[in-house]
Amino acid sequence: GSTAVTTGYRSVAATSGEECIASAEGEHSIALAGGYLSRARGALGCWLVLAERDRYGALLDVRAVRVDVETNNAGVSYTLRDGEIVEAE
């Protein structure tokens, strides 16, 4: 359940543990959430890379999305569930 936060220009925040949060706040940055039930959030223009795993850790899917005002919101945590990027609970 760790958290990785980055605020620098072109930086990467990456997590791989269970129920972790990756957060990217700097311009042109990436938040990578690669663990089981992990979440990612970012500032406007940042990229979120989300992995979906089963409870045994097997990789099921990976998706990426850019934070914008039409598809998703800045500062909101997202997760990958059933192959879809959804707002984390």
Jmol script that loads the backbone (N, CA, C; Angstrom):
load data "model"
ATOM      1  N   GLY A   1       0.789  -1.189   0.000  1.00  0.00           N
ATOM      2  CA  GLY A   1       0.000   0.000   0.000  1.00  0.00           C
ATOM      3  C   GLY A   1       0.837   1.261   0.000  1.00  0.00           C
ATOM      4  N   SER A   2       1.860   1.347  -0.814  1.00  0.00           N
ATOM      5  CA  SER A   2       2.724   2.535  -0.830  1.00  0.00           C
ATOM      6  C   SER A   2       2.190   3.590  -1.794  1.00  0.00           C
ATOM      7  N   THR A   3       2.802   4.770  -1.727  1.00  0.00           N
ATOM      8  CA  THR A   3       2.433   5.879  -2.597  1.00  0.00           C
ATOM      9  C   THR A   3       3.689   6.451  -3.224  1.00  0.00           C
ATOM     10  N   ALA A   4       3.639   6.726  -4.530  1.00  0.00           N
ATOM     11  CA  ALA A   4       4.738   7.398  -5.229  1.00  0.00           C
ATOM     12  C   ALA A   4       4.171   8.673  -5.843  1.00  0.00           C
ATOM     13  N   VAL A   5       4.793   9.793  -5.513  1.00  0.00           N
ATOM     14  CA  VAL A   5       4.340  11.088  -6.017  1.00  0.00           C
ATOM     15  C   VAL A   5       5.509  11.781  -6.685  1.00  0.00           C
ATOM     16  N   THR A   6       5.243  12.390  -7.836  1.00  0.00           N
ATOM     17  CA  THR A   6       6.269  13.141  -8.529  1.00  0.00           C
ATOM     18  C   THR A   6       5.717  14.509  -8.888  1.00  0.00           C
ATOM     19  N   THR A   7       6.531  15.529  -8.773  1.00  0.00           N
ATOM     20  CA  THR A   7       6.093  16.881  -9.080  1.00  0.00           C
ATOM     21  C   THR A   7       6.968  17.567 -10.122  1.00  0.00           C
ATOM     22  N   GLY A   8       8.033  16.938 -10.539  1.00  0.00           N
ATOM     23  CA  GLY A   8       8.970  17.550 -11.481  1.00  0.00           C
ATOM     24  C   GLY A   8       8.539  17.440 -12.931  1.00  0.00           C
ATOM     25  N   TYR A   9       9.120  18.259 -13.755  1.00  0.00           N
ATOM     26  CA  TYR A   9       8.902  18.279 -15.190  1.00  0.00           C
ATOM     27  C   TYR A   9       9.404  16.976 -15.810  1.00  0.00           C
ATOM     28  N   ARG A  10       8.554  16.321 -16.615  1.00  0.00           N
ATOM     29  CA  ARG A  10       8.886  15.072 -17.315  1.00  0.00           C
ATOM     30  C   ARG A  10       9.280  13.944 -16.368  1.00  0.00           C
ATOM     31  N   SER A  11       8.653  13.838 -15.244  1.00  0.00           N
ATOM     32  CA  SER A  11       9.008  12.817 -14.266  1.00  0.00           C
ATOM     33  C   SER A  11       8.056  11.626 -14.321  1.00  0.00           C
ATOM     34  N   VAL A  12       8.427  10.545 -13.626  1.00  0.00           N
ATOM     35  CA  VAL A  12       7.643   9.313 -13.594  1.00  0.00           C
ATOM     36  C   VAL A  12       7.470   8.860 -12.150  1.00  0.00           C
ATOM     37  N   ALA A  13       6.223   8.592 -11.778  1.00  0.00           N
ATOM     38  CA  ALA A  13       5.924   7.978 -10.483  1.00  0.00           C
ATOM     39  C   ALA A  13       5.435   6.575 -10.786  1.00  0.00           C
ATOM     40  N   ALA A  14       6.095   5.569 -10.222  1.00  0.00           N
ATOM     41  CA  ALA A  14       5.736   4.182 -10.524  1.00  0.00           C
ATOM     42  C   ALA A  14       5.551   3.386  -9.242  1.00  0.00           C
ATOM     43  N   THR A  15       4.499   2.576  -9.208  1.00  0.00           N
ATOM     44  CA  THR A  15       4.253   1.676  -8.084  1.00  0.00           C
ATOM     45  C   THR A  15       3.979   0.285  -8.632  1.00  0.00           C
ATOM     46  N   SER A  16       4.331  -0.722  -7.851  1.00  0.00           N
ATOM     47  CA  SER A  16       4.084  -2.094  -8.309  1.00  0.00           C
ATOM     48  C   SER A  16       3.459  -2.963  -7.234  1.00  0.00           C
ATOM     49  N   GLY A  17       3.309  -2.456  -6.038  1.00  0.00           N
ATOM     50  CA  GLY A  17       2.736  -3.242  -4.950  1.00  0.00           C
ATOM     51  C   GLY A  17       1.222  -3.254  -4.953  1.00  0.00           C
ATOM     52  N   GLU A  18       0.669  -4.049  -4.065  1.00  0.00           N
ATOM     53  CA  GLU A  18      -0.775  -4.183  -3.948  1.00  0.00           C
ATOM     54  C   GLU A  18      -1.385  -2.918  -3.350  1.00  0.00           C
ATOM     55  N   GLU A  19      -2.456  -2.434  -3.970  1.00  0.00           N
ATOM     56  CA  GLU A  19      -3.222  -1.264  -3.522  1.00  0.00           C
ATOM     57  C   GLU A  19      -2.374  -0.007  -3.377  1.00  0.00           C
ATOM     58  N   CYS A  20      -1.446   0.209  -4.291  1.00  0.00           N
ATOM     59  CA  CYS A  20      -0.587   1.388  -4.267  1.00  0.00           C
ATOM     60  C   CYS A  20      -1.207   2.531  -5.068  1.00  0.00           C
ATOM     61  N   ILE A  21      -0.686   3.733  -4.842  1.00  0.00           N
ATOM     62  CA  ILE A  21      -1.142   4.913  -5.574  1.00  0.00           C
ATOM     63  C   ILE A  21       0.064   5.582  -6.216  1.00  0.00           C
ATOM     64  N   ALA A  22      -0.031   5.885  -7.514  1.00  0.00           N
ATOM     65  CA  ALA A  22       0.987   6.657  -8.216  1.00  0.00           C
ATOM     66  C   ALA A  22       0.355   7.987  -8.610  1.00  0.00           C
ATOM     67  N   SER A  23       1.066   9.087  -8.362  1.00  0.00           N
ATOM     68  CA  SER A  23       0.524  10.411  -8.629  1.00  0.00           C
ATOM     69  C   SER A  23       1.549  11.255  -9.360  1.00  0.00           C
ATOM     70  N   ALA A  24       1.150  11.835 -10.492  1.00  0.00           N
ATOM     71  CA  ALA A  24       2.031  12.681 -11.298  1.00  0.00           C
ATOM     72  C   ALA A  24       1.459  14.090 -11.333  1.00  0.00           C
ATOM     73  N   GLU A  25       2.231  15.046 -10.855  1.00  0.00           N
ATOM     74  CA  GLU A  25       1.766  16.428 -10.785  1.00  0.00           C
ATOM     75  C   GLU A  25       2.542  17.364 -11.700  1.00  0.00           C
ATOM     76  N   GLY A  26       3.711  16.945 -12.171  1.00  0.00           N
ATOM     77  CA  GLY A  26       4.539  17.805 -13.021  1.00  0.00           C
ATOM     78  C   GLY A  26       4.137  17.729 -14.487  1.00  0.00           C
ATOM     79  N   GLU A  27       4.424  18.794 -15.211  1.00  0.00           N
ATOM     80  CA  GLU A  27       4.104  18.858 -16.627  1.00  0.00           C
ATOM     81  C   GLU A  27       4.808  17.737 -17.407  1.00  0.00           C
ATOM     82  N   HIS A  28       4.095  17.093 -18.315  1.00  0.00           N
ATOM     83  CA  HIS A  28       4.607  16.006 -19.161  1.00  0.00           C
ATOM     84  C   HIS A  28       5.073  14.798 -18.345  1.00  0.00           C
ATOM     85  N   SER A  29       4.379  14.497 -17.262  1.00  0.00           N
ATOM     86  CA  SER A  29       4.764  13.393 -16.381  1.00  0.00           C
ATOM     87  C   SER A  29       3.852  12.187 -16.555  1.00  0.00           C
ATOM     88  N   ILE A  30       4.278  11.063 -15.964  1.00  0.00           N
ATOM     89  CA  ILE A  30       3.556   9.797 -16.069  1.00  0.00           C
ATOM     90  C   ILE A  30       3.375   9.215 -14.671  1.00  0.00           C
ATOM     91  N   ALA A  31       2.166   8.716 -14.406  1.00  0.00           N
ATOM     92  CA  ALA A  31       1.897   7.952 -13.188  1.00  0.00           C
ATOM     93  C   ALA A  31       1.621   6.518 -13.617  1.00  0.00           C
ATOM     94  N   LEU A  32       2.444   5.584 -13.156  1.00  0.00           N
ATOM     95  CA  LEU A  32       2.337   4.181 -13.529  1.00  0.00           C
ATOM     96  C   LEU A  32       1.925   3.362 -12.303  1.00  0.00           C
ATOM     97  N   ALA A  33       0.756   2.742 -12.389  1.00  0.00           N
ATOM     98  CA  ALA A  33       0.251   1.885 -11.311  1.00  0.00           C
ATOM     99  C   ALA A  33       0.217   0.459 -11.843  1.00  0.00           C
ATOM    100  N   GLY A  34       1.175  -0.357 -11.404  1.00  0.00           N
ATOM    101  CA  GLY A  34       1.333  -1.681 -11.969  1.00  0.00           C
ATOM    102  C   GLY A  34       0.924  -2.839 -11.085  1.00  0.00           C
ATOM    103  N   GLY A  35       0.495  -2.579  -9.861  1.00  0.00           N
ATOM    104  CA  GLY A  35       0.174  -3.658  -8.929  1.00  0.00           C
ATOM    105  C   GLY A  35      -1.311  -3.977  -8.847  1.00  0.00           C
ATOM    106  N   TYR A  36      -1.618  -5.030  -8.135  1.00  0.00           N
ATOM    107  CA  TYR A  36      -2.999  -5.472  -7.919  1.00  0.00           C
ATOM    108  C   TYR A  36      -3.781  -4.386  -7.179  1.00  0.00           C
ATOM    109  N   LEU A  37      -4.927  -4.008  -7.720  1.00  0.00           N
ATOM    110  CA  LEU A  37      -5.809  -2.991  -7.148  1.00  0.00           C
ATOM    111  C   LEU A  37      -5.127  -1.632  -6.967  1.00  0.00           C
ATOM    112  N   SER A  38      -4.154  -1.331  -7.802  1.00  0.00           N
ATOM    113  CA  SER A  38      -3.450  -0.051  -7.719  1.00  0.00           C
ATOM    114  C   SER A  38      -4.233   1.046  -8.426  1.00  0.00           C
ATOM    115  N   ARG A  39      -3.876   2.297  -8.095  1.00  0.00           N
ATOM    116  CA  ARG A  39      -4.561   3.458  -8.645  1.00  0.00           C
ATOM    117  C   ARG A  39      -3.528   4.484  -9.100  1.00  0.00           C
ATOM    118  N   ALA A  40      -3.951   5.323 -10.047  1.00  0.00           N
ATOM    119  CA  ALA A  40      -3.092   6.417 -10.505  1.00  0.00           C
ATOM    120  C   ALA A  40      -3.924   7.678 -10.669  1.00  0.00           C
ATOM    121  N   ARG A  41      -3.262   8.813 -10.429  1.00  0.00           N
ATOM    122  CA  ARG A  41      -3.915  10.101 -10.661  1.00  0.00           C
ATOM    123  C   ARG A  41      -2.864  11.069 -11.168  1.00  0.00           C
ATOM    124  N   GLY A  42      -3.330  12.121 -11.845  1.00  0.00           N
ATOM    125  CA  GLY A  42      -2.374  13.073 -12.380  1.00  0.00           C
ATOM    126  C   GLY A  42      -2.986  14.422 -12.650  1.00  0.00           C
ATOM    127  N   ALA A  43      -2.119  15.389 -12.874  1.00  0.00           N
ATOM    128  CA  ALA A  43      -2.529  16.738 -13.237  1.00  0.00           C
ATOM    129  C   ALA A  43      -2.939  16.751 -14.713  1.00  0.00           C
ATOM    130  N   LEU A  44      -3.616  17.798 -15.107  1.00  0.00           N
ATOM    131  CA  LEU A  44      -4.046  17.972 -16.479  1.00  0.00           C
ATOM    132  C   LEU A  44      -2.853  17.829 -17.427  1.00  0.00           C
ATOM    133  N   GLY A  45      -2.981  16.974 -18.440  1.00  0.00           N
ATOM    134  CA  GLY A  45      -1.920  16.757 -19.419  1.00  0.00           C
ATOM    135  C   GLY A  45      -0.989  15.607 -19.110  1.00  0.00           C
ATOM    136  N   CYS A  46      -1.020  15.102 -17.883  1.00  0.00           N
ATOM    137  CA  CYS A  46      -0.178  13.954 -17.524  1.00  0.00           C
ATOM    138  C   CYS A  46      -0.786  12.668 -18.074  1.00  0.00           C
ATOM    139  N   TRP A  47       0.030  11.642 -18.140  1.00  0.00           N
ATOM    140  CA  TRP A  47      -0.431  10.321 -18.580  1.00  0.00           C
ATOM    141  C   TRP A  47      -0.558   9.381 -17.397  1.00  0.00           C
ATOM    142  N   LEU A  48      -1.602   8.554 -17.423  1.00  0.00           N
ATOM    143  CA  LEU A  48      -1.795   7.493 -16.440  1.00  0.00           C
ATOM    144  C   LEU A  48      -1.633   6.167 -17.151  1.00  0.00           C
ATOM    145  N   VAL A  49      -0.798   5.297 -16.619  1.00  0.00           N
ATOM    146  CA  VAL A  49      -0.615   3.946 -17.155  1.00  0.00           C
ATOM    147  C   VAL A  49      -1.077   2.990 -16.064  1.00  0.00           C
ATOM    148  N   LEU A  50      -2.081   2.185 -16.385  1.00  0.00           N
ATOM    149  CA  LEU A  50      -2.713   1.317 -15.394  1.00  0.00           C
ATOM    150  C   LEU A  50      -2.631  -0.139 -15.822  1.00  0.00           C
ATOM    151  N   ALA A  51      -2.249  -0.980 -14.884  1.00  0.00           N
ATOM    152  CA  ALA A  51      -2.214  -2.427 -15.131  1.00  0.00           C
ATOM    153  C   ALA A  51      -3.333  -3.084 -14.328  1.00  0.00           C
ATOM    154  N   GLU A  52      -3.932  -4.095 -14.905  1.00  0.00           N
ATOM    155  CA  GLU A  52      -4.930  -4.893 -14.189  1.00  0.00           C
ATOM    156  C   GLU A  52      -4.337  -6.278 -13.956  1.00  0.00           C
ATOM    157  N   ARG A  53      -4.380  -6.710 -12.713  1.00  0.00           N
ATOM    158  CA  ARG A  53      -3.863  -8.028 -12.328  1.00  0.00           C
ATOM    159  C   ARG A  53      -4.935  -8.804 -11.593  1.00  0.00           C
ATOM    160  N   ASP A  54      -4.837 -10.125 -11.655  1.00  0.00           N
ATOM    161  CA  ASP A  54      -5.740 -10.928 -10.838  1.00  0.00           C
ATOM    162  C   ASP A  54      -5.172 -11.016  -9.424  1.00  0.00           C
ATOM    163  N   ARG A  55      -5.888 -11.629  -8.515  1.00  0.00           N
ATOM    164  CA  ARG A  55      -5.450 -11.643  -7.113  1.00  0.00           C
ATOM    165  C   ARG A  55      -4.175 -12.441  -6.881  1.00  0.00           C
ATOM    166  N   TYR A  56      -3.745 -13.207  -7.896  1.00  0.00           N
ATOM    167  CA  TYR A  56      -2.495 -13.965  -7.803  1.00  0.00           C
ATOM    168  C   TYR A  56      -1.326 -13.213  -8.433  1.00  0.00           C
ATOM    169  N   GLY A  57      -1.605 -12.046  -9.006  1.00  0.00           N
ATOM    170  CA  GLY A  57      -0.559 -11.217  -9.590  1.00  0.00           C
ATOM    171  C   GLY A  57      -0.363 -11.371 -11.079  1.00  0.00           C
ATOM    172  N   ALA A  58      -1.138 -12.249 -11.730  1.00  0.00           N
ATOM    173  CA  ALA A  58      -1.006 -12.415 -13.182  1.00  0.00           C
ATOM    174  C   ALA A  58      -1.521 -11.159 -13.897  1.00  0.00           C
ATOM    175  N   LEU A  59      -0.768 -10.685 -14.857  1.00  0.00           N
ATOM    176  CA  LEU A  59      -1.117  -9.487 -15.612  1.00  0.00           C
ATOM    177  C   LEU A  59      -2.251  -9.799 -16.582  1.00  0.00           C
ATOM    178  N   LEU A  60      -3.338  -9.031 -16.504  1.00  0.00           N
ATOM    179  CA  LEU A  60      -4.502  -9.241 -17.359  1.00  0.00           C
ATOM    180  C   LEU A  60      -4.586  -8.227 -18.489  1.00  0.00           C
ATOM    181  N   ASP A  61      -4.210  -6.973 -18.206  1.00  0.00           N
ATOM    182  CA  ASP A  61      -4.373  -5.920 -19.203  1.00  0.00           C
ATOM    183  C   ASP A  61      -3.564  -4.697 -18.780  1.00  0.00           C
ATOM    184  N   VAL A  62      -3.241  -3.845 -19.743  1.00  0.00           N
ATOM    185  CA  VAL A  62      -2.567  -2.575 -19.487  1.00  0.00           C
ATOM    186  C   VAL A  62      -3.198  -1.532 -20.397  1.00  0.00           C
ATOM    187  N   ARG A  63      -3.493  -0.371 -19.831  1.00  0.00           N
ATOM    188  CA  ARG A  63      -4.068   0.735 -20.607  1.00  0.00           C
ATOM    189  C   ARG A  63      -3.403   2.044 -20.198  1.00  0.00           C
ATOM    190  N   ALA A  64      -3.424   2.998 -21.106  1.00  0.00           N
ATOM    191  CA  ALA A  64      -2.903   4.330 -20.820  1.00  0.00           C
ATOM    192  C   ALA A  64      -3.922   5.370 -21.269  1.00  0.00           C
ATOM    193  N   VAL A  65      -3.955   6.475 -20.529  1.00  0.00           N
ATOM    194  CA  VAL A  65      -4.865   7.566 -20.866  1.00  0.00           C
ATOM    195  C   VAL A  65      -4.224   8.884 -20.460  1.00  0.00           C
ATOM    196  N   ARG A  66      -4.472   9.903 -21.228  1.00  0.00           N
ATOM    197  CA  ARG A  66      -3.982  11.242 -20.887  1.00  0.00           C
ATOM    198  C   ARG A  66      -5.062  11.963 -20.088  1.00  0.00           C
ATOM    199  N   VAL A  67      -4.671  12.630 -19.024  1.00  0.00           N
ATOM    200  CA  VAL A  67      -5.623  13.369 -18.197  1.00  0.00           C
ATOM    201  C   VAL A  67      -6.063  14.618 -18.965  1.00  0.00           C
ATOM    202  N   ASP A  68      -7.368  14.737 -19.170  1.00  0.00           N
ATOM    203  CA  ASP A  68      -7.934  15.895 -19.860  1.00  0.00           C
ATOM    204  C   ASP A  68      -9.277  16.232 -19.219  1.00  0.00           C
ATOM    205  N   VAL A  69      -9.953  17.196 -19.733  1.00  0.00           N
ATOM    206  CA  VAL A  69     -11.229  17.593 -19.132  1.00  0.00           C
ATOM    207  C   VAL A  69     -12.423  16.870 -19.731  1.00  0.00           C
ATOM    208  N   GLU A  70     -12.226  16.127 -20.812  1.00  0.00           N
ATOM    209  CA  GLU A  70     -13.335  15.445 -21.472  1.00  0.00           C
ATOM    210  C   GLU A  70     -13.477  13.986 -21.031  1.00  0.00           C
ATOM    211  N   THR A  71     -12.359  13.274 -20.869  1.00  0.00           N
ATOM    212  CA  THR A  71     -12.391  11.847 -20.574  1.00  0.00           C
ATOM    213  C   THR A  71     -12.274  11.550 -19.089  1.00  0.00           C
ATOM    214  N   ASN A  72     -11.397  12.241 -18.416  1.00  0.00           N
ATOM    215  CA  ASN A  72     -11.148  12.014 -16.992  1.00  0.00           C
ATOM    216  C   ASN A  72     -10.719  13.321 -16.350  1.00  0.00           C
ATOM    217  N   ASN A  73     -10.639  13.338 -15.048  1.00  0.00           N
ATOM    218  CA  ASN A  73     -10.388  14.579 -14.327  1.00  0.00           C
ATOM    219  C   ASN A  73      -9.044  14.588 -13.612  1.00  0.00           C
ATOM    220  N   ALA A  74      -8.427  15.753 -13.578  1.00  0.00           N
ATOM    221  CA  ALA A  74      -7.178  15.936 -12.850  1.00  0.00           C
ATOM    222  C   ALA A  74      -7.414  15.718 -11.363  1.00  0.00           C
ATOM    223  N   GLY A  75      -6.460  15.052 -10.708  1.00  0.00           N
ATOM    224  CA  GLY A  75      -6.536  14.844  -9.278  1.00  0.00           C
ATOM    225  C   GLY A  75      -7.458  13.731  -8.819  1.00  0.00           C
ATOM    226  N   VAL A  76      -8.110  13.057  -9.749  1.00  0.00           N
ATOM    227  CA  VAL A  76      -8.999  11.939  -9.421  1.00  0.00           C
ATOM    228  C   VAL A  76      -8.236  10.638  -9.645  1.00  0.00           C
ATOM    229  N   SER A  77      -8.375   9.691  -8.730  1.00  0.00           N
ATOM    230  CA  SER A  77      -7.693   8.398  -8.863  1.00  0.00           C
ATOM    231  C   SER A  77      -8.484   7.474  -9.773  1.00  0.00           C
ATOM    232  N   TYR A  78      -7.744   6.785 -10.662  1.00  0.00           N
ATOM    233  CA  TYR A  78      -8.337   5.829 -11.591  1.00  0.00           C
ATOM    234  C   TYR A  78      -7.679   4.469 -11.429  1.00  0.00           C
ATOM    235  N   THR A  79      -8.419   3.438 -11.788  1.00  0.00           N
ATOM    236  CA  THR A  79      -7.916   2.075 -11.770  1.00  0.00           C
ATOM    237  C   THR A  79      -8.391   1.376 -13.036  1.00  0.00           C
ATOM    238  N   LEU A  80      -7.812   0.225 -13.322  1.00  0.00           N
ATOM    239  CA  LEU A  80      -8.224  -0.569 -14.483  1.00  0.00           C
ATOM    240  C   LEU A  80      -9.021  -1.761 -13.979  1.00  0.00           C
ATOM    241  N   ARG A  81     -10.277  -1.840 -14.399  1.00  0.00           N
ATOM    242  CA  ARG A  81     -11.160  -2.916 -13.963  1.00  0.00           C
ATOM    243  C   ARG A  81     -11.897  -3.492 -15.166  1.00  0.00           C
ATOM    244  N   ASP A  82     -11.759  -4.786 -15.381  1.00  0.00           N
ATOM    245  CA  ASP A  82     -12.400  -5.462 -16.525  1.00  0.00           C
ATOM    246  C   ASP A  82     -12.024  -4.805 -17.843  1.00  0.00           C
ATOM    247  N   GLY A  83     -10.760  -4.363 -17.934  1.00  0.00           N
ATOM    248  CA  GLY A  83     -10.258  -3.777 -19.169  1.00  0.00           C
ATOM    249  C   GLY A  83     -10.671  -2.336 -19.411  1.00  0.00           C
ATOM    250  N   GLU A  84     -11.352  -1.711 -18.447  1.00  0.00           N
ATOM    251  CA  GLU A  84     -11.814  -0.333 -18.592  1.00  0.00           C
ATOM    252  C   GLU A  84     -11.186   0.545 -17.511  1.00  0.00           C
ATOM    253  N   ILE A  85     -10.817   1.741 -17.883  1.00  0.00           N
ATOM    254  CA  ILE A  85     -10.305   2.713 -16.923  1.00  0.00           C
ATOM    255  C   ILE A  85     -11.506   3.343 -16.231  1.00  0.00           C
ATOM    256  N   VAL A  86     -11.560   3.170 -14.905  1.00  0.00           N
ATOM    257  CA  VAL A  86     -12.698   3.664 -14.135  1.00  0.00           C
ATOM    258  C   VAL A  86     -12.190   4.442 -12.916  1.00  0.00           C
ATOM    259  N   GLU A  87     -13.042   5.314 -12.406  1.00  0.00           N
ATOM    260  CA  GLU A  87     -12.716   6.055 -11.201  1.00  0.00           C
ATOM    261  C   GLU A  87     -12.585   5.088 -10.039  1.00  0.00           C
ATOM    262  N   ALA A  88     -11.514   5.215  -9.283  1.00  0.00           N
ATOM    263  CA  ALA A  88     -11.265   4.329  -8.144  1.00  0.00           C
ATOM    264  C   ALA A  88     -12.207   4.686  -6.997  1.00  0.00           C
ATOM    265  N   GLU A  89     -12.565   3.679  -6.252  1.00  0.00           N
ATOM    266  CA  GLU A  89     -13.475   3.893  -5.119  1.00  0.00           C
ATOM    267  C   GLU A  89     -12.718   4.263  -3.874  1.00  0.00           C
TER     268      GLU A  89
END
end "model"
wireframe off; spacefill off
backbone 0.3
color backbone group
